[in-house]
Amino acid sequence: MAGKDRKKELARQRYERQQERRAAEEAAAKRRSVIGAAVATAVVVLGVAGAAYAITKGGEDELADDPTVAAPTAKPGECLYTEPASGEKAAKDVGMPPVKPAHDGDVKATVKTSVGEMTFTLDGENAPCTVNSFAHLAAEKYFDGTECHRLTGNVLQCGDPTGSGSGGPGYEFANENTEGAKYKKGVLAMANAGPGTNGSQFFIVYKDWDDLPADYSIFGTVSSGLDKVEDVAEAGSEPPSDGKPKKKVEINSISIAKNE
């Protein structure tokens, strides 16, 4: 193996060992899908594979030893989906999305639920990899029969087949469309456990959330049916303010309009 290739291979191995160590360290504090105070009334939304932390210095396996080596990145025009660093398995195994995004503009999603039908307008231009993942999961019926497991004063969170707030699709991917993000009424955004840990869980903003940090990928809006979510919010949650919706919301199916 050439010296340059050998260096890359060693760097890759160091990266993998670092990821494994991080997962072990996080295991004792396995994430819960939390929407709790971050700063004042600001909230952190969690809900996919294990929490992501910055790489710290120290130890022979740290990538910091070689500043020329970076974690894997996607090629231009492609999406990078990787297995969770925590090693967590898929709540429902439907494979990984295609690398090349299927949509590059607005796309309609029809969401049939136990409380009525909603339509989403997905933003394939500004969040192509997120929309690509969402469309893949919808096509594979990943969301079918899943219950929206969490209601807070601002959002309804869905997308976990286990209903526990800790389930994911067995892959994760990077944040998109977060610069200057504002979580206004009707916004669709991804739940995560830190940068680069997006999976299947998403939330619907039914009330402006001005204090939420711009850390959650916005991938579309609710174009009709938001009143159904507002009705669910009106019924409250258990425990109050942050818990399981008292009015059950089950996703029956999500269909994505074909490209014309």
Secondary structure, DSSP 4 states (H G I P E B T S, - for coil): --HHHHHHHHHHHHHHHHHHHHHHHHHTT-----EEESSTT-EEE--SSS---PPPS-STT-GGG-TT-----PPTT----B--TT-PPPSS---PPPSS-S-SSEEEEEEEETTEEEEEEEETTT-HHHHHHHHHHHHTTSSTTEE--EEESSEEEE--TTSSS----S-BB---S-TT--B-TTEEEE--SSTT-B-S-EEEESS-BTTS-S-S-EEEEEEE-HHHHHHHHHH-EESTTEEEESS--EEEEEEEPPP-
